[in-house]
């Protein structure tokens, strides 16, 4: 789950004529915005907070009706949440099970889980699920989610190539603040919840053994060519310093959620072919350095937030053990090598 900020344009209908004569128009608009949007899906997200009003029209009478109704058009900045494909929702509580489907709900979502012919779940279980599709139906109080069972997902190896000048912007600053907030929350957890974070940090790594990345990576393409790239360790907070190089590659492998390591490499040639590391295809993308940094920050923020949510849902060993059948099923499906 990602908490994002976004500008929205909307029309507020004012049915109470006394609102026109209130002492504080800004407060009135904020209250109407909260009443209409907070706790509901709209504009492609689930809105949790109204941050401020950027622009507003005067109160207008609805000329096409005779009921005395009014409206006001507003541009507002809101905060809300979104789920991306492949994300973990940690707190899905099973309400009903059919032959191929489990119906569940979480704090923010109504969830249909595709269980196929494998059913390890029972009514009343609280389980993580993997988002397959999310839908934000206007004015509904839950995000509609189609999900898969909690199973390892093989990550896509990525090599992102930055090709322009880096300039820090407001979105990057917001993401860095969100990451620091998550780190502060993690540090302030109780001992039991920190043990829970440690448990899930190891559990949800998608292989049975953590891969160690050394001083270089060897790429192969379909023509039989081989390319060795030297890689240097950095961390997420220092990536912007690495962007001083005119053309830099950021290698993103599979890693533990709490690992903030980033691998950088200098790119001296065009990689306009299909490349792989062993049998794993590497997704190579050229884009702006700002977009690269935002992608890295968003992924890391989602990982930290997921661990926080897992620790909140399973705050101690007793809560974890109640779902031991789910964790064993996950571990049983881990690939042995990467």
N, C-alpha and C positions, 0 to 999 in steps of 0.2 A: 504494500500500500504506500502510495506517495501522497504527502500533503503538499498541495500546490496553491499558489495564489494566481488569480485570474481576473481580468476585467470582464464584466458582463453588462449587456444592455437590456433593460427590461421596462415594462410599463406597470406601474402600480395603480390599481383601481381603488378609489377612495369612495366608499359608500356612506361613510358617516360625515354629514355636512359640517359638523362641529370641528372636524380636522382643519377646515379652512381658516378657522379663527383661533388656532392653538398658539401659545406664546413662543414656541420654539419649533420652527419648521424643520430644521435639520434633525432634531430629535424625533419628530413625528415621522419623517421619512425613514430614519434608521429603524424605528420600531416596526413600521410596516414591512420593510425589507426583511427583518428578522422573522416576522410572523409568516411571511409568504415563502421564504427560501431556506432558512436555517433548519436543518434536519430533513431536507428533501433533496431529491435529485433534480438538477436543472442545468442547462448549458454544458452538458457532457461531464458533470462531476456531482458528487454528493457534497452539498454545501454545509460546512460546519461553523462558519463565522463570517460576519460582515465586517470588513476592515475599515472602509471609509467610502464616502460618496465623492466621486470625482467630478461629476457634472449632473445638473438637474434642470428640468424645465420648470416653468411656472405651473401652478395647478390649473388644469383646463376642464371645462364642462364638456361632458359627452354630448355632442350636438345631435347625434342620431337617436338619442333616447329622451324620454320625457320624465325619467324618474329622479332627476336631479343629481345623478352620479357624476363623479369627476375622476380624473386620472392625472398622473405625472410621469414623465419619461425620465429615466435615470441611467447613468453609467456609474457602476459601483465596482469596487475592488473587493473580491471575496476570497475566502480560504476554504478549501475543500479537499476531498480525497478521491483518488482514482486507483483502480487495480489494472495492472498490465498482464498480458499473457505470460504464464510461467511463474507468476508470483504466488507466494504462500499466504493463504488465509488461515490463521492458526486456531480459530475458535468456532469451527462449524459444529453445531450440536444437531445430532441426527434426530429427526422427528418422525420419519416414515421411511420404510424400505420396500421397494417393489422388486420385480425380477431383475431389472437392469439399472435401476435408478434409486438413489438415496436422496431424500429431501431433507434439507438442513437449513439452519439460520445462524447468523453470527451478529455481532453488534451492528454492522453496517450493511449486511447483505442477506438476500434470500438466495439459496444455493441449491442447484440440482447437480448431484454428483453422479457421473457415469461410472457404475461399478461393473458393468459387463457381466461376465459369468463368475467373477471372483468377488465374494462378499465376506470380508472379515469384520464388517461393522455390525453394530446392533443399535436399536433405538436407545437413545440416551447417551451414546458415546459422544465425546468431544474430540474432534480430530482436525489436524491441519488438512487442507485440500490445495490443489494446484489449479489456478485460474486458467480456464480455456477460453472463455469469452465473458465480457462484461457489458452490461447495458444500463443506461441511466434514463429510465422512463420518467418523463417530466412529472413533478409533484408527487412521486412515490417516495415512501420513507425508507426504502431499502434498495440497494443496488442489486439488479438481477444478474446472477452469476451462473454460468455453466462451468463445472469444475471436473477435474479428474482426481482419482485417489492419490494419496500422499505417497509418491514414488520418486526415486531419483531421476533427475533430468540431466542428460548429458549436456554440458555447456558447450557453446560455440566458441572456439578459439578465435580471437579477433586481433587484427593488426590495423590500428587506426593511424592514418598518416595526415599530419597537420601541415598545411601548405601556405598559410597566410600569417599575418601579424596577430599576436594575442593581445586582446584588450579586455581587462576585467570589467564586467557589467553587473547590473543589479541582481540578475537571476543567479549568477555565480555567488554573490555575497549572501543571498538568501539561503542557497543550498549549503554553503559553509556554516552559516548560523544554525541551520537545522541539524547538520551533522554534529556540531559542537553540543547542541541541546541533547541529542541522543547519547553522546559520550558522557555528558554530565549525569544523565538519568541512569546510565549503566553503572557508573562509578558509585552512585548513591543507592543502589539496590541493596536489599538485605543480603546476608550471607547465603541464605537458602536460594534466593532468586539469582544470585551470581552463579551458584552451582548449576542452576537450571540453564542459564545462558551458556555456560561452559559445555553442558551436556548437548544442547542443541547445536552449538557451533561445530562440534565434532560430528554429530549425527547427520546433519543435512549436507555435509560434504559429499559430492556425487560419486565418490569411489571409495573402495575399502582402504586405500592407502593414500596419504597426502603426497602429491607430486612435488618434487623439488626441482625448481628451475635454476639452472646453473649460469655460467657466464655467456653462453650463446645458445641459439636455437638453429636447427638445420631445416631449411625448407626444401621441398621437392616439388617439381611441377610435372604435368602430364607428358612433357617432352623428355623427361629424364634428367633435366638440369637440377643442379644442387646449389643452394645459396645459404651461406652461413652468416648469420647476423649476430654481432656482439650485443648483449643486453646488459643494461646497468640497472641496479635496484634504486628505486626512489620511493617516496610515499605520496599519498594523495595531496597532502598539504603543500608539497613542493613541486607538483607537476608544472605549475605556471612558470617556475624558474627554468625548467627544462625547455620551455617553448622558445627560448632565445635562439635556438638553432633554427636555421631557415626552413629545413625540411626534417621533421622528426617523426619517428614511429613510436606509438604506444602499444605494447603487446599486452593483451588482457587474457590470461589463462584462467583455468579453474582455481579457486582458492577458498580458504576458510572465510566465513563472513566477517570475522573480527580482524582479518589480515588487511591492512591498508597499503600493502606493497604494490607498487606500479613498476613495470619494466619498460625502459626506454631504449631506443636504438636509433642510430643515424641511418637515413635512407639515401643511398647514392644512385639508385637506378629505378626505373619504372617497373612496378611489379604487375604487369598487365597480362597475367595468366592465372591459372588455377594452381594454387600452392597448398601443400599439406605438411603437417608434422607427423611423421609415421603414417598412420591411417586416418588421421583427423584433418579435415579440410579447414584451412584458415580463411576466415572472412576478412578480406582486405578492402578497406574503404578510405578514400581520400576526402577529407572534409575540413572545415575550419577548426582552428585550435580551440576557439571558444566552444564549439559544439562538442568537440572531443572531451573537454574538461567537464562540461555539463553532463554528458553521458556517464562519465566516470563517477561524478559526484552523486548523480541520481541513483545509480546502481548501488553505490556504497551506502547511501542514506537508506534505501529500501532494505538492505541487508541488516543494518543496525536496528532499524525500526521493527523488522520482522523478529529479531532476537528479543527485543523488548516486549513485543506482543506475545511471543511464546512463553517468556518468563512470567508474564501477567496471567496467561491462561493456565500454565502449569508451574505454580510458584514454589513447589517443593517436591521431594522425592515421592511422597504419597500420591500427589496428583499425577506425576509422571508414570508411576507404576500402574495406575488405573488404566492407562492406555498402552500398556506394554505390548499388547498384541499388535498395535499399529506400528510401533517402533521396530518390532521383530520382522514384520512384513516388509518394511522399508529396507532394513539391513539385508534381508534375504535377497532382495532384488538389486543390491549394489553390484556393479561390475567389479571384477577382481583386479583388473589392471587398467591403467590409463596411459 
